[in-house]
Amino acid sequence: MGLQPGDLSGGRAGGAQRGERVGVDAGQMSAVDAYAVAKGYQQHSPQFPNSSQDLKATLAASYQQFPDATYDIKRVIAEGDLVAVHGHCVGAPGRRGKAVLDIFRVRDGKIVER
């Protein structure tokens, strides 16, 4: 079970727990629609596009290349409309992986900025 819609309401990340896997790490692109605001969503990483549709295409291509990739949540810190998620990303079994820190701005339970 990953984050559920509404878990990020009011800057809280109630559904995210240590060791939990985020929905999109299994290629479930519906999580993008559930959390990202298609209109007005702003992405600051040059690796990911701003639109919800383009983001889903980028993630789908990534998961085709790395079908066994995982992203495990280690910590979630929320203050006001900001939520920081510390995770561990592994591209393939047996690999060491890397630590990842994402900072999201949340409005009405959806991510509007990353």
Summary of the structure (lengths in Angstrom):
residues: 114
radius of gyration: 13.3
end to end distance: 22.2
largest distance: 38.7
contacts: 307
relative contact order: 0.23
helix: 24%
strand: 32%
